[in-house]
Amino acid sequence: MTDTVSYRPKAGEIPTQPGVYRFRDSTGRVLYVGKAQNLRARLSNYFAPLRSLHERTRRMVTTASSVEWTVVGTDVEALQLEYTWIKEFDPPFNVKFRDDKSYPFMAITLGDEAPRVMVTRNQRIKGAKYFGPYPKIWAVHDTIDLMIKAFPIRTCSDSSYKKAMQSGRPCFPGQIGRCGGPCSGKVTIEEHRELVNDFIAFMNGHDKRFVTETTKRMREASEAQEYEKAARFRDQLHALDAVLEKSTVVLADSVDTDLFGIEHDELAAAVQQFIVRGGRIRGVRAWMVDKELDLTTAELVDSILQTAYEGQIPPREIIVPDLPDDAAELEQWLSERRGTSKVALKTAQRGEKAALMQTATLNAKNALMLYKMRRSTDFVARTEALTDIQNGLGMPDAPLRMECFDVSHLGGTNVVASMVVFEDGLARKDQYRRFTIPETTDDTDSIYQVITRRLAYLEEGSERSESDSVTKKFSYPPNLLIVDGGQPQVQAAARALRESGVQGIFLAGLAKRLEEIWLPDDDFPVILPRGSEALFLLQRIRDEAHRFAITHQRARRKRDITSVLSEIPGLGPARVKTLLKEFGSVSKLKQATPEQIAEVKGVGELLATTIHRQLRS
């Protein structure tokens, strides 16, 4: 393989100004669009020696056959042009947003003579004021139903309004008291406009003024013995209280902000957008993002904000987990979309906003977990995954039974390993196995030992009684044996496989950092598409093996603590925790001198001597 690609431009040909670049394949299709403050510095990263590139960046660069760039005047213009080209070309190596549905909004048509409130997904109604987005359409209808009781503005269609104006008879909402009746003259256009302004002011967050005024009017009407009027104010007050209960107060009344909680792994990202207006959560928006290239949280923020505010007006403040490198340019771009005032892009370090950000992030974690769970239970997706694994790894048959191994330890001590089994793409937890490794030199030696022990059961299983169901399960050979790691771990497993003499088992390693698949005899890894069901299934198997190994390792550590340290007089749970944090394990604590133990906070010389004597006895 050459050091770099043939179409690499000469360094002097690439300008140093800000701009946007596009990688194209041999057919002219745009594969990737990116922006840069300095085009020469940015593009030089792609044309570094191929061995030094991230595996997925290497795949993009080698798939492309040309690169082109466009110089712009400022970094903000680069941001705008990148956004335009991503929407136009839909490049496969840029992040993909799975949430392609439009969310419902509440709209007040201020451009009409008598404005109406309506539910719509159209965000381009001239002169309309929008609230939302709302997660479900019924949530918008519920809010409108409550608000109409307090502020009876028009909800009828334009045709019904026109008909009522011509006949002088109120429309149906006006007849049942759900509208003030500007069409029939029950209220004037000016009085109806005041109701609309109050409706908007309340939704914007000026809550206390209306509650106070309505309460005052109710009392005045009651004192004047105008009980029907007082009852109407009472009903309005109940409606206002109901709306306030639906939107929990989380911040000060003056706070208008959007918070973005993001959780991502190597393949996908979950995004939760909390829309806070007047200190209250007025809406929540959630979507999934498929990652093709390896992106940090800050780099994801850049793409997410561009998509989130497509056709929408951003608030004055946006809170994100990490600030991207071009935060200043992104602020300017968002401010131009807002038009009325500057948009501030921030992170929340402490206080109420940080607490709310934790909630948004927790929701994103749950969404990512649910997304992965739903994909794993889809029969069609599982079938596709097994077929793609077979083709991608060059296997003769689909891997109907896969076994994955992972090693876990604490500072080189308490070394354990796990084996998880997936059949037909589903976990077979009754066939999981745990291994304890008494002595080992490193992770590769641990993998060698575990694979050797596991393969021994394939020979022993045929010699044991057929009634031994546990042995029968364990002696069933896998089609694909997976180890967690790269080339060194795969080579160790291959050595164990050769020495066992077992034939017909395919071997692969999945390295977590780059999500590439290593085969025993290949110098370069196999790269599966980021959004593929095959890579998703392999990642899930590897993560399950890691979880199972960690659980076993922690359980052993806990047993060590309970059986050894709990018997020492004067050593309670808090001191046990402190000692283990300091020394890492019971075995290392056994090797410590009384003087070293006494240096731990809360442990005196007398107790240190007792611990040393008890552990050595």
C-alpha positions as CSV (number, residue, x, y, z in Angstrom):
1,M,0.0,0.0,0.0
2,T,1.4,3.4,-0.9
3,D,2.0,6.1,1.7
4,T,-0.9,8.2,0.5
5,V,-3.5,8.5,-2.3
6,S,-2.6,9.3,-5.9
7,Y,-4.9,12.4,-6.1
8,R,-3.2,14.2,-3.2
9,P,-2.8,17.9,-4.2
10,K,0.6,19.6,-3.9
11,A,0.9,21.5,-0.6
12,G,1.3,24.8,-2.4
13,E,-1.9,24.3,-4.4
14,I,-4.1,24.3,-1.3
15,P,-4.9,27.8,0.0
16,T,-4.6,28.8,3.7
17,Q,-7.9,30.7,3.8
18,P,-11.1,29.4,5.3
19,G,-13.3,27.3,3.0
20,V,-15.3,24.1,2.4
21,Y,-14.0,20.9,0.8
22,R,-15.6,18.0,-0.9
23,F,-14.3,14.5,-1.5
24,R,-15.7,12.8,-4.6
25,D,-15.5,9.2,-5.9
26,S,-14.8,8.1,-9.5
27,T,-18.5,8.6,-10.5
28,G,-18.5,12.2,-9.2
29,R,-20.6,11.4,-6.1
30,V,-19.8,13.6,-3.1
31,L,-18.6,11.3,-0.3
32,Y,-17.8,13.9,2.4
33,V,-18.2,17.6,3.0
34,G,-16.2,19.5,5.6
35,K,-15.2,23.0,6.6
36,A,-11.9,24.5,7.7
37,Q,-10.5,27.7,9.1
38,N,-7.3,26.9,7.2
39,L,-7.9,24.6,4.2
40,R,-4.2,23.6,3.8
41,A,-3.8,22.6,7.4
42,R,-7.1,20.7,7.5
43,L,-6.6,18.8,4.2
44,S,-3.1,17.8,5.1
45,N,-4.5,15.6,7.9
46,Y,-6.3,13.5,5.3
47,F,-3.2,13.0,3.2
48,A,-1.0,11.9,6.0
49,P,0.5,8.3,5.6
50,L,-2.4,5.9,5.2
51,R,-1.2,3.7,8.1
52,S,-1.5,6.7,10.5
53,L,-5.1,7.5,9.6
54,H,-8.2,6.5,11.5
55,E,-9.5,3.3,9.9
56,R,-12.7,5.0,8.7
57,T,-11.0,8.1,7.5
58,R,-8.7,5.8,5.5
59,R,-11.7,4.1,4.0
60,M,-13.2,7.4,3.0
61,V,-9.9,8.8,1.5
62,T,-9.2,5.6,-0.4
63,T,-12.8,5.4,-1.7
64,A,-12.6,8.9,-3.0
65,S,-10.8,9.7,-6.3
66,S,-10.6,13.5,-6.0
67,V,-10.9,16.4,-3.6
68,E,-12.0,20.0,-4.4
69,W,-12.4,23.1,-2.3
70,T,-14.1,26.5,-2.3
71,V,-12.5,29.5,-0.5
72,V,-14.9,31.8,1.3
73,G,-14.4,35.1,3.1
74,T,-15.1,34.2,6.7
75,D,-15.4,31.2,9.0
76,V,-19.2,31.9,9.2
77,E,-19.5,31.7,5.5
78,A,-17.7,28.4,5.6
79,L,-20.2,27.1,8.1
80,Q,-23.1,28.3,6.0
81,L,-21.8,26.7,2.8
82,E,-21.0,23.4,4.5
83,Y,-24.6,23.3,5.8
84,T,-26.0,24.0,2.3
85,W,-23.8,21.3,0.6
86,I,-24.6,18.6,3.2
87,K,-28.3,19.2,2.6
88,E,-27.8,19.2,-1.2
89,F,-25.5,16.2,-1.6
90,D,-26.4,14.0,1.4
91,P,-22.8,12.7,1.7
92,P,-22.5,9.1,3.0
93,F,-19.6,9.8,5.3
94,N,-21.2,12.8,7.1
95,V,-23.4,12.0,10.1
96,K,-26.9,10.8,9.3
97,F,-30.0,12.0,11.2
98,R,-32.5,9.1,11.6
99,D,-35.2,11.4,12.8
100,D,-36.7,12.6,9.5
101,K,-40.2,13.3,10.8
102,S,-41.4,16.9,11.4
103,Y,-42.7,17.7,14.8
104,P,-46.0,19.4,15.5
105,F,-46.1,23.0,16.6
106,M,-48.7,25.3,18.1
107,A,-49.1,28.3,15.8
108,I,-51.0,31.6,16.2
109,T,-51.7,33.3,12.9
110,L,-50.9,36.9,13.7
111,G,-51.1,37.9,10.1
112,D,-54.9,37.2,10.1
113,E,-57.5,39.9,10.9
114,A,-58.7,37.7,13.8
115,P,-55.7,35.4,14.6
116,R,-56.4,31.7,15.3
117,V,-54.5,29.1,17.2
118,M,-53.9,25.8,15.4
119,V,-51.8,22.7,15.3
120,T,-49.4,22.5,12.3
121,R,-46.2,21.0,11.1
122,N,-45.8,23.9,8.6
123,Q,-43.3,26.3,10.0
124,R,-43.6,28.8,7.1
125,I,-46.9,30.4,7.7
126,K,-46.4,34.1,7.1
127,G,-46.6,36.2,10.3
128,A,-47.3,33.2,12.5
129,K,-46.0,32.9,16.1
130,Y,-44.9,29.3,16.9
131,F,-44.6,27.4,20.2
132,G,-42.9,24.0,20.4
133,P,-42.0,21.6,18.9
134,Y,-44.1,19.1,20.9
135,P,-43.2,15.4,21.1
136,K,-46.7,14.2,20.2
137,I,-49.6,15.9,18.4
138,W,-52.0,15.1,21.3
139,A,-49.8,17.2,23.6
140,V,-50.4,20.3,21.5
141,H,-54.2,19.7,21.4
142,D,-54.2,19.2,25.2
143,T,-52.4,22.5,25.7
144,I,-54.7,24.4,23.3
145,D,-57.8,22.9,25.0
146,L,-56.6,24.2,28.4
147,M,-55.5,27.6,27.1
148,I,-58.8,28.3,25.2
149,K,-60.6,28.0,28.6
150,A,-58.5,30.9,29.9
151,F,-58.1,32.9,26.6
152,P,-61.0,32.1,24.2
153,I,-59.4,33.0,20.9
154,R,-60.4,31.7,17.5
155,T,-59.8,28.1,16.6
156,C,-62.1,27.7,13.6
157,S,-60.9,27.3,10.0
158,D,-60.7,30.3,7.7
159,S,-63.8,29.0,5.7
160,S,-65.9,28.8,8.9
161,Y,-64.8,32.3,10.0
162,K,-65.7,33.7,6.6
163,K,-69.1,32.0,6.6
164,A,-69.8,33.3,10.1
165,M,-68.8,36.9,9.1
166,Q,-71.3,36.8,6.2
167,S,-74.2,35.3,8.2
168,G,-73.6,37.1,11.5
169,R,-74.0,33.8,13.3
170,P,-71.1,32.5,15.5
171,C,-69.3,29.4,14.4
172,F,-69.6,26.2,16.5
173,P,-66.7,27.0,18.9
174,G,-68.3,30.4,19.5
175,Q,-71.7,28.8,20.2
176,I,-70.3,26.6,22.9
177,G,-68.1,29.3,24.5
178,R,-64.8,28.2,23.3
179,C,-64.2,31.4,21.3
180,G,-64.8,35.0,22.0
181,G,-66.7,35.4,18.8
182,P,-65.0,38.1,16.7
183,C,-66.8,36.7,13.6
184,S,-70.3,37.4,15.0
185,G,-69.4,40.6,16.8
186,K,-69.6,39.2,20.4
187,V,-66.2,40.8,20.8
188,T,-64.6,43.4,18.6
189,I,-61.5,42.6,16.5
190,E,-59.5,44.8,18.9
191,E,-60.7,42.9,22.0
192,H,-60.0,39.6,20.3
193,R,-56.5,40.9,19.5
194,E,-55.9,41.7,23.2
195,L,-56.9,38.1,24.1
196,V,-54.4,36.8,21.5
197,N,-51.7,39.0,23.0
198,D,-52.5,37.6,26.4
199,F,-52.4,34.1,25.1
200,I,-49.0,34.6,23.6
201,A,-47.6,36.4,26.7
202,F,-48.7,33.5,28.9
203,M,-47.1,30.9,26.6
204,N,-44.0,33.0,26.5
205,G,-43.7,32.6,30.3
206,H,-45.3,35.7,31.9
207,D,-47.3,33.3,34.1
208,K,-47.7,35.0,37.5
209,R,-49.3,38.2,36.2
210,F,-52.3,36.4,34.7
211,V,-52.8,34.2,37.7
212,T,-52.7,37.2,40.0
213,E,-55.0,39.3,37.8
214,T,-57.5,36.5,37.3
215,T,-57.6,35.8,41.1
216,K,-58.2,39.5,41.8
217,R,-61.1,39.7,39.3
218,M,-62.7,36.6,40.7
219,R,-62.7,38.0,44.2
220,E,-64.0,41.4,43.0
221,A,-66.9,39.7,41.1
222,S,-67.7,37.5,44.1
223,E,-67.7,40.5,46.4
224,A,-70.1,42.4,44.0
225,Q,-72.3,39.2,44.0
226,E,-71.7,38.7,40.3
227,Y,-71.4,35.0,40.8
228,E,-71.7,33.9,37.1
229,K,-68.8,36.2,36.2
230,A,-66.8,35.0,39.2
231,A,-67.4,31.4,38.1
232,R,-66.0,32.2,34.7
233,F,-62.8,33.7,36.3
234,R,-62.6,30.6,38.5
235,D,-62.7,28.3,35.4
236,Q,-60.0,30.5,33.8
237,L,-57.9,30.2,36.9
238,H,-58.3,26.4,36.9
239,A,-57.2,26.3,33.3
240,L,-54.1,28.4,33.9
241,D,-53.2,26.2,36.9
242,A,-53.6,23.1,34.7
243,V,-51.3,24.5,32.0
244,L,-48.7,25.4,34.7
245,E,-48.8,21.9,36.1
246,K,-48.1,20.4,32.7
247,S,-44.9,22.5,32.2
248,T,-42.7,22.0,35.2
249,V,-40.8,25.0,36.5
250,V,-37.1,24.2,36.2
251,L,-35.4,27.6,36.0
252,A,-36.0,31.2,36.7
253,D,-39.0,32.8,34.9
254,S,-36.8,34.9,32.6
255,V,-34.8,31.9,31.2
256,D,-35.3,31.0,27.6
257,T,-32.9,28.3,26.5
258,D,-32.4,25.0,24.7
259,L,-30.4,22.2,26.3
260,F,-28.9,19.4,24.3
261,G,-28.1,16.1,26.0
262,I,-26.0,13.8,23.8
263,E,-24.9,10.2,24.4
264,H,-23.0,8.3,21.8
265,D,-20.8,5.3,21.1
266,E,-18.7,4.3,18.1
267,L,-21.7,3.8,15.8
268,A,-24.6,6.1,16.8
269,A,-25.6,9.0,19.0
270,A,-28.9,9.9,20.8
271,V,-29.9,13.5,21.1
272,Q,-32.4,15.0,23.6
273,Q,-33.3,18.7,23.1
274,F,-35.1,20.3,26.1
275,I,-36.9,23.5,25.1
276,V,-37.2,25.8,28.1
277,R,-39.3,29.0,27.8
278,G,-40.1,31.2,30.7
279,G,-38.2,28.8,33.0
280,R,-40.5,25.9,32.0
281,I,-39.9,22.9,29.8
282,R,-42.3,23.6,26.9
283,G,-41.2,20.8,24.6
284,V,-38.8,17.9,24.2
285,R,-37.4,16.7,20.9
286,A,-35.4,13.5,20.4
287,W,-33.6,11.9,17.5
288,M,-30.9,9.4,16.6
289,V,-27.7,10.1,14.6
290,D,-25.7,7.4,12.7
291,K,-21.9,8.1,12.8
292,E,-19.8,7.1,9.9
293,L,-16.5,8.8,10.9
294,D,-15.1,8.9,14.5
295,L,-16.4,12.1,16.0
296,T,-16.0,13.7,19.4
297,T,-19.0,15.1,21.3
298,A,-17.9,18.7,20.3
299,E,-17.8,17.7,16.6
300,L,-21.2,16.2,17.0
301,V,-22.6,19.4,18.5
302,D,-21.6,21.3,15.4
303,S,-23.7,19.0,13.1
304,I,-26.6,18.6,15.5
305,L,-27.1,22.4,16.0
306,Q,-27.1,23.0,12.2
307,T,-29.8,20.4,11.8
308,A,-31.8,21.3,14.9
309,Y,-32.3,24.9,13.8
310,E,-33.0,24.2,10.1
311,G,-36.1,26.5,9.5
312,Q,-36.4,27.3,13.2
313,I,-35.5,30.4,15.2
314,P,-33.0,29.6,18.0
315,P,-33.4,31.0,21.5
316,R,-31.0,33.5,23.1
317,E,-29.1,30.8,24.9
318,I,-28.1,27.2,23.9
319,I,-26.5,24.8,26.3
320,V,-24.4,21.9,25.0
321,P,-22.2,19.2,26.6
322,D,-19.0,20.5,24.8
323,L,-18.2,23.6,22.8
324,P,-16.9,22.9,19.2
325,D,-13.7,24.5,18.0
326,D,-15.7,27.0,15.8
327,A,-18.1,28.0,18.7
328,A,-17.7,31.7,17.9
329,E,-18.6,31.2,14.2
330,L,-21.5,28.9,15.1
331,E,-22.8,31.6,17.5
332,Q,-22.7,34.2,14.7
333,W,-24.5,31.8,12.3
334,L,-27.2,31.1,14.9
335,S,-27.5,34.8,15.7
336,E,-28.2,35.5,12.0
337,R,-30.9,32.9,12.0
338,R,-32.4,34.5,15.1
339,G,-32.2,38.0,13.7
340,T,-33.4,39.9,16.8
341,S,-30.5,39.4,19.2
342,K,-27.3,37.5,19.8
343,V,-27.3,33.8,20.5
344,A,-24.9,32.5,23.2
345,L,-23.5,29.0,23.1
346,K,-22.5,27.7,26.5
347,T,-21.8,24.7,28.7
348,A,-23.4,24.2,32.1
349,Q,-20.8,23.6,34.9
350,R,-23.0,23.9,38.0
351,G,-26.4,24.9,39.3
352,E,-29.9,24.3,38.0
353,K,-28.9,24.3,34.3
354,A,-26.2,21.7,35.0
355,A,-28.8,19.6,36.8
356,L,-31.2,19.9,33.9
357,M,-28.4,19.0,31.5
358,Q,-27.8,15.8,33.5
359,T,-31.5,15.0,33.1
360,A,-31.3,15.5,29.3
361,T,-28.2,13.4,29.1
362,L,-29.8,10.6,31.1
363,N,-32.7,10.7,28.7
364,A,-30.3,10.4,25.8
365,K,-28.6,7.4,27.4
366,N,-31.9,5.7,27.8
367,A,-32.8,6.5,24.2
368,L,-29.6,5.0,22.9
369,M,-30.1,1.9,25.0
370,L,-33.7,1.5,23.7
371,Y,-32.5,2.1,20.1
372,K,-30.0,-0.7,20.3
373,M,-32.4,-3.0,22.1
374,R,-35.1,-2.5,19.3
375,R,-32.5,-3.2,16.6
376,S,-31.3,-6.4,18.3
377,T,-34.9,-7.8,18.5
378,D,-35.7,-7.2,14.8
379,F,-35.6,-10.6,12.9
380,V,-35.0,-9.0,9.5
381,A,-32.1,-6.9,10.9
382,R,-30.6,-10.0,12.6
383,T,-30.7,-12.0,9.4
384,E,-29.2,-9.1,7.5
385,A,-26.4,-8.8,10.1
386,L,-25.5,-12.5,10.0
387,T,-25.4,-12.4,6.2
388,D,-23.2,-9.3,6.1
389,I,-20.8,-10.8,8.7
390,Q,-20.5,-13.9,6.6
391,N,-19.7,-11.8,3.4
392,G,-17.6,-9.2,5.2
393,L,-15.3,-11.8,6.9
394,G,-15.3,-14.2,4.0
395,M,-16.9,-17.0,6.0
396,P,-18.2,-20.2,4.2
397,D,-21.4,-20.1,6.2
398,A,-23.4,-17.6,8.3
399,P,-22.2,-17.4,11.9
400,L,-25.3,-18.9,13.5
401,R,-23.3,-19.5,16.8
402,M,-20.9,-16.8,17.9
403,E,-18.8,-16.8,21.1
404,C,-17.0,-13.7,22.3
405,F,-14.2,-13.6,25.0
406,D,-13.1,-10.7,27.1
407,V,-10.5,-10.3,29.9
408,S,-11.0,-8.1,33.0
409,H,-8.6,-7.3,35.9
410,L,-7.9,-4.7,38.5
411,G,-4.3,-3.4,38.2
412,G,-3.1,-6.9,37.0
413,T,-4.8,-8.7,39.9
414,N,-8.1,-10.7,40.2
415,V,-7.8,-11.6,36.5
416,V,-11.0,-13.2,35.1
417,A,-12.4,-13.7,31.6
418,S,-15.9,-14.1,30.2
419,M,-17.5,-16.1,27.3
420,V,-20.8,-15.0,25.9
421,V,-22.8,-16.9,23.3
422,F,-25.1,-15.5,20.6
423,E,-27.2,-17.9,18.5
424,D,-29.2,-16.6,15.5
425,G,-28.2,-13.1,16.6
426,L,-29.7,-13.4,20.1
427,A,-28.0,-13.8,23.4
428,R,-28.0,-17.3,25.0
429,K,-27.4,-16.3,28.6
430,D,-27.8,-19.9,29.9
431,Q,-24.6,-20.8,28.0
432,Y,-22.4,-17.9,29.2
433,R,-19.2,-19.0,31.0
434,R,-16.8,-17.4,33.4
435,F,-13.1,-18.1,33.8
436,T,-10.7,-17.4,36.6
437,I,-7.0,-17.0,35.6
438,P,-4.7,-17.6,38.6
439,E,-1.4,-16.5,36.9
440,T,-0.8,-14.6,33.7
441,T,1.8,-12.2,32.2
442,D,-0.5,-10.0,30.1
443,D,-3.9,-9.8,28.3
444,T,-2.6,-11.8,25.3
445,D,-1.5,-14.7,27.6
446,S,-4.9,-14.5,29.4
447,I,-6.7,-14.8,26.0
448,Y,-4.4,-17.8,25.1
449,Q,-5.2,-19.6,28.3
450,V,-9.0,-19.0,28.1
451,I,-9.3,-20.0,24.4
452,T,-7.2,-23.1,25.2
453,R,-9.4,-24.1,28.1
454,R,-12.6,-23.4,26.1
455,L,-11.5,-25.5,23.1
456,A,-10.6,-28.4,25.4
457,Y,-14.3,-28.9,26.1
458,L,-14.9,-29.6,22.4
459,E,-12.8,-32.8,22.7
460,E,-13.9,-33.6,26.3
461,G,-17.6,-33.2,25.4
462,S,-17.6,-36.2,23.1
463,E,-16.1,-38.4,25.8
464,R,-18.6,-37.5,28.6
465,S,-22.0,-38.7,29.2
466,E,-24.7,-37.5,26.8
467,S,-26.9,-36.9,29.9
468,D,-24.6,-34.1,31.0
469,S,-26.6,-31.2,29.5
470,V,-24.2,-28.5,30.7
471,T,-21.2,-30.2,29.0
472,K,-23.3,-30.7,25.8
473,K,-24.0,-27.0,25.6
474,F,-20.3,-26.1,26.2
475,S,-19.0,-28.7,23.7
476,Y,-21.1,-27.3,20.8
477,P,-18.5,-25.6,18.5
478,P,-19.0,-22.0,17.4
479,N,-19.0,-20.9,13.8
480,L,-17.3,-17.6,14.8
481,L,-15.0,-17.0,17.7
482,I,-14.5,-13.4,18.6
483,V,-11.9,-11.8,21.0
484,D,-12.0,-8.3,22.3
485,G,-8.9,-6.7,21.0
486,G,-6.7,-6.1,18.0
487,Q,-3.9,-8.0,16.3
488,P,-2.0,-9.2,19.4
489,Q,-5.1,-10.7,21.0
490,V,-6.2,-12.4,17.7
491,Q,-2.7,-13.9,17.2
492,A,-2.8,-15.3,20.8
493,A,-6.2,-16.8,20.1
494,A,-5.0,-18.2,16.7
495,R,-2.1,-19.9,18.5
496,A,-4.5,-21.6,20.9
497,L,-6.7,-22.7,18.0
498,R,-3.8,-24.2,16.1
499,E,-2.4,-26.1,19.1
500,S,-5.9,-27.5,19.9
501,G,-6.2,-29.0,16.5
502,V,-9.8,-28.0,16.2
503,Q,-10.9,-27.3,12.6
504,G,-13.8,-25.3,11.1
505,I,-13.9,-22.3,13.6
506,F,-13.5,-18.8,12.1
507,L,-11.6,-16.3,14.3
508,A,-11.8,-12.5,14.5
509,G,-11.0,-9.7,16.9
510,L,-13.0,-6.5,17.4
511,A,-10.9,-3.5,18.5
512,K,-13.0,-1.1,20.5
513,R,-11.2,2.2,19.8
514,L,-11.6,2.1,16.0
515,E,-14.3,-0.6,15.7
516,E,-12.2,-2.5,13.1
517,I,-12.2,-6.3,12.7
518,W,-8.9,-8.1,12.7
519,L,-8.4,-11.5,11.1
520,P,-5.4,-13.8,12.0
521,D,-3.6,-13.7,8.6
522,D,-4.4,-10.1,7.5
523,D,-2.1,-7.1,7.8
524,F,-5.0,-4.7,7.6
525,P,-8.4,-4.9,9.3
526,V,-11.8,-5.4,7.8
527,I,-14.0,-2.3,7.9
528,L,-17.7,-2.7,8.0
529,P,-20.0,0.3,7.3
530,R,-20.8,2.3,10.4
531,G,-24.5,2.1,10.1
532,S,-24.6,-1.6,9.2
533,E,-26.5,-4.2,11.2
534,A,-23.4,-6.5,11.0
535,L,-21.2,-4.0,12.9
536,F,-24.0,-3.3,15.4
537,L,-24.4,-7.0,16.2
538,L,-20.6,-7.5,16.6
539,Q,-20.4,-4.4,18.9
540,R,-23.3,-5.7,21.0
541,I,-21.6,-9.1,21.5
542,R,-18.3,-7.5,22.4
543,D,-20.0,-5.1,24.9
544,E,-22.0,-8.0,26.4
545,A,-18.7,-9.9,26.9
546,H,-17.1,-6.9,28.6
547,R,-20.1,-6.4,30.9
548,F,-20.2,-10.1,31.9
549,A,-16.4,-10.1,32.6
550,I,-16.6,-6.9,34.7
551,T,-19.5,-8.3,36.7
552,H,-17.6,-11.4,37.5
553,Q,-14.4,-9.5,38.4
554,R,-16.4,-7.2,40.8
555,A,-18.1,-10.1,42.4
556,R,-14.8,-11.8,43.1
557,R,-13.4,-8.6,44.5
558,K,-16.5,-8.3,46.8
559,R,-16.1,-11.8,48.0
560,D,-12.4,-11.1,48.8
561,I,-13.4,-8.1,50.8
562,T,-16.2,-9.9,52.7
563,S,-14.2,-13.0,53.5
564,V,-10.9,-11.4,54.5
565,L,-11.2,-7.8,55.6
566,S,-14.6,-8.0,57.3
567,E,-13.1,-10.4,59.9
568,I,-10.5,-7.8,61.1
569,P,-11.6,-6.0,64.3
570,G,-12.0,-2.2,64.0
571,L,-12.2,-2.3,60.2
572,G,-15.6,-1.1,59.0
573,P,-17.0,-0.7,55.4
574,A,-15.7,2.9,55.1
575,R,-12.1,1.9,56.0
576,V,-12.3,-1.2,53.7
577,K,-13.3,1.1,50.8
578,T,-10.4,3.5,51.6
579,L,-7.8,0.7,51.8
580,L,-9.0,-0.9,48.5
581,K,-8.9,2.5,46.8
582,E,-5.4,3.0,48.0
583,F,-4.0,-0.5,47.2
584,G,-6.3,-1.7,44.5
585,S,-6.9,-5.2,45.8
586,V,-6.6,-7.5,48.8
587,S,-3.6,-9.3,47.4
588,K,-1.6,-6.0,47.1
589,L,-2.7,-5.0,50.6
590,K,-1.2,-8.3,51.8
591,Q,2.1,-7.3,50.3
592,A,2.2,-3.9,52.1
593,T,4.1,-3.2,55.3
594,P,2.5,-2.0,58.5
595,E,4.1,1.4,57.9
596,Q,2.6,1.6,54.4
597,I,-0.9,0.7,55.7
598,A,-0.6,3.2,58.5
599,E,-0.2,6.0,55.9
600,V,-3.8,5.5,54.7
601,K,-6.1,8.1,56.0
602,G,-8.1,6.9,59.0
603,V,-5.8,3.9,59.7
604,G,-3.5,4.3,62.7
605,E,-0.4,2.3,63.6
606,L,-2.2,-0.1,65.9
607,L,-4.9,-0.9,63.3
608,A,-2.3,-1.2,60.6
609,T,-0.4,-3.8,62.6
610,T,-3.6,-5.7,63.2
611,I,-4.4,-5.7,59.5
612,H,-0.9,-6.8,58.5
613,R,-0.9,-9.6,61.1
614,Q,-4.4,-10.8,60.2
615,L,-3.7,-10.9,56.4
616,R,-0.4,-12.7,56.9
617,S,-1.8,-15.3,59.3
